[in-house]
Amino acid sequence: MRTSTGMRVAELAAAGGVSPDTVRYYERAGLLPAPARTAAGYRRYGPDALDRLRFVRGAQRLGLRLREIRELLAVRDTGVCPCEPAEALLRRRIVEIDTELARLAALRSELVAMADALPAAGCDADTHPSACSCPPEPAPGTWCPPATELAAPAPVTSERR
């Protein structure tokens, strides 16, 4: 896989657990530096490319955006540890996750309340439209069909348009 002239794009991709297209995209996005090229124009990545690729993938697993990862890499490329900016990014990400968890908890409560309000034996709207005890109308749409739709089925036509 590795040669004295480096890894080809497919070899780097396989070693990093991504597709060759992902490696090329990361290069275009500035996450991987442009590699040396062979006389035939093939990419040849140096030994640091795999470490950098793993850094990018690990940062993505933490939910960091490519822009943020690029910022961390820029600091890292100066030879300085990016711990301070990384901490700020991670703390911001924690706040985003907490906000999303709160939104999902509220949604869950709403769904539980709606499910609990549905009649256990089902809706008897077919024979007794006024007996339907479905909960209030959710947005958009209703749980039970309007009584007018139950009274007379829609006519079936065979017209072609």
KAGICOR-V457259 format. One record per residue. N is the residue number from 1. PHI is phi in whole degrees, -180 to 180 (999 if undefined). PSI is psi as a letter, one per 30 degrees, with the letter a starting at -180 (* if undefined). OMEGA is omega in degrees with one decimal (999 if undefined). Layout:
# KAGICOR-V457259
n = {N	N}
phi = {PHI	PHI}
psi = {PSI	PSI}
omega = {OMEGA	OMEGA}
This chain:
# KAGICOR-V457259
n = {1	2	3	4	5	6	7	8	9	10	11	12	13	14	15	16	17	18	19	20	21	22	23	24	25	26	27	28	29	30	31	32	33	34	35	36	37	38	39	40	41	42	43	44	45	46	47	48	49	50	51	52	53	54	55	56	57	58	59	60	61	62	63	64	65	66	67	68	69	70	71	72	73	74	75	76	77	78	79	80	81	82	83	84	85	86	87	88	89	90	91	92	93	94	95	96	97	98	99	100	101	102	103	104	105	106	107	108	109	110	111	112	113	114	115	116	117	118	119	120	121	122	123	124	125	126	127	128	129	130	131	132	133	134	135	136	137	138	139	140	141	142	143	144	145	146	147	148	149	150	151	152	153	154	155	156	157	158	159	160	161}
phi = {999	-86	-124	-66	-102	107	-101	-76	-59	-66	-69	-63	-60	-62	-66	-94	73	-130	-88	-57	-62	-65	-60	-63	-63	-60	-65	-62	-80	85	-87	-118	-69	-60	-82	-66	-119	-77	-60	-86	94	-77	-71	-134	-87	-78	-65	-78	-64	-68	-61	-66	-61	-65	-61	-60	-63	-64	-66	-66	-61	-81	92	-75	-84	-58	-60	-67	-64	-60	-63	-64	-65	-63	-67	-60	-67	-80	94	-96	-68	-86	-61	-65	-66	-65	-61	-61	-63	-67	-65	-64	-65	-61	-63	-61	-66	-60	-64	-67	-62	-64	-63	-68	-65	-65	-63	-61	-60	-64	-67	-62	-61	-68	-66	-66	-82	-72	-66	-66	-90	96	-93	-100	-70	-62	-103	-137	-54	-74	-86	-64	-109	-65	-66	-54	-58	-78	-105	-90	94	-126	-77	-101	-70	-60	-59	-67	-72	-79	-66	-137	-64	-65	-68	-96	-118	-118	-70	-103	-107}
psi = {e	k	l	f	g	a	k	l	e	e	e	e	e	e	e	f	h	l	l	e	e	e	e	e	e	e	e	e	f	g	f	k	l	k	l	l	k	l	f	f	g	k	k	j	k	l	f	f	e	e	e	e	e	e	e	e	e	e	e	e	f	f	g	k	l	e	e	e	e	e	e	e	e	e	e	e	f	f	f	k	k	g	e	e	e	e	e	e	e	e	e	e	e	e	e	e	e	e	e	e	e	e	e	e	e	e	e	e	e	e	e	e	e	e	e	f	f	k	k	e	g	l	k	h	f	e	f	i	e	f	f	k	h	l	l	l	k	l	k	l	l	l	e	k	l	k	e	e	f	e	e	j	l	k	k	k	l	g	k	k	*}
omega = {179.3	177.5	179.6	-179.9	177.2	-178.4	172.2	-176.5	-179.6	179.5	177.6	-179.9	-179.9	-179.3	-179.0	178.7	177.7	177.7	174.3	177.9	178.0	177.8	179.3	178.5	178.4	177.4	178.8	-177.7	178.0	178.8	174.2	177.9	177.7	-177.6	172.5	179.4	174.7	177.7	179.4	177.0	179.3	177.6	174.4	-176.8	178.4	-175.4	-179.4	-177.3	-178.9	177.1	-179.3	178.2	178.3	176.4	-179.5	-178.5	178.8	178.6	176.9	178.5	177.2	177.8	178.3	179.3	-177.5	178.1	-179.7	178.2	178.2	177.9	178.9	178.9	178.6	176.7	-179.5	-178.8	177.5	-178.5	179.1	176.9	-178.0	-175.2	-177.4	177.4	178.5	178.9	179.7	178.9	-178.1	178.0	176.1	179.3	177.8	178.3	178.1	-180.0	178.3	178.4	179.6	177.2	178.0	178.5	179.9	177.4	177.7	177.6	179.1	179.2	179.5	179.3	178.0	179.3	-179.8	179.3	179.1	-178.7	178.8	179.1	-176.4	-175.6	-179.0	-176.7	179.5	-175.5	-179.5	-176.9	-178.3	-177.7	-178.8	-178.8	-178.8	-177.8	179.1	-179.7	178.8	-176.7	172.6	179.1	-10.2	174.9	177.8	177.4	-177.5	178.2	176.3	-177.8	-178.4	179.1	-179.0	-175.0	-177.6	179.1	179.4	-179.6	177.9	179.5	-179.8	179.6	174.6	179.7	999}
